[in-house]
């Protein structure tokens, strides 16, 4: 018997980290509002790489600013960075990590295709609704 419960890992996707810059929504207080279980906020290494590529490509544009803000929030909120063994896109790495412990994983993403693939596992997701609040799906 376990004497302590393991925390649910919330894996935050690239597009989700850009919500604060794009819509002005505090995703971190919103996550606390909708979840009652103990959790740990995480990103995968591929998400950090994707944000850096967006900054490189869009420097001074709004998208570049939103990506910079995402990287700042990763450090500021002390998000745990998970290593992904898969090559390619962050989505594949997120799916592979979610499969390891689906009942203790939640993925925060705006990506409809990714949410559909996660639903097949099944893994819970968090998404933005009406550009102002988060819901657990």
Secondary structure, DSSP 8 states (H G I E B T S, - for coil): --SS---EEEEE-HHHHTHHHHH---HHHHHHHH--S-EEEEEEHHHHHHHHHHHHHHTTSHHHHHHHHHHHHHHHTT-EEE-----S-HHHHHHHHHHHTGGGEEEE---HHHHHHHHHHT-EEEEEETTTEEEE-
